[in-house]
């Protein structure tokens, strides 16, 4: 079977996206952008209201370093381009689970403007929204 260059490029773009399934969320990593194309998770009353947790940013061990962000990628980002790290799967929404630390993998982080009020982010992440039971 023969493929033209365009078809091969399209196939490579699809293959370059790694789906990483974890106990509390699943994401599809885009190797070109180094950010998740999408994340999926389910918050329940049992997953929230855990103890305060630290934000120890780490490279995702399931994704090659060339295809995801690593901690050094954010060095100076706050001062240089005015961004902070923003969780796609909120840490506080899973602080009452054994797998909360996986929300700190950089594959789950998207830059957000540092002018976005931190207190609003904390309210959202801490369950300041309605849950369907």
Secondary structure, 3 states (H helix, E strand, C coil): CCCCHHHHHHHHHHHCEEEEECCCEEEEEECCCCEEEEEEECCCCCCCCCCCCCCCCECCCCCCHHHCCCHHHHCCHHHHHCEEEEECCCCHHHCCCCCHHHHHEHHHEEEEECCCCHHHHHHHHCCCCCCCC
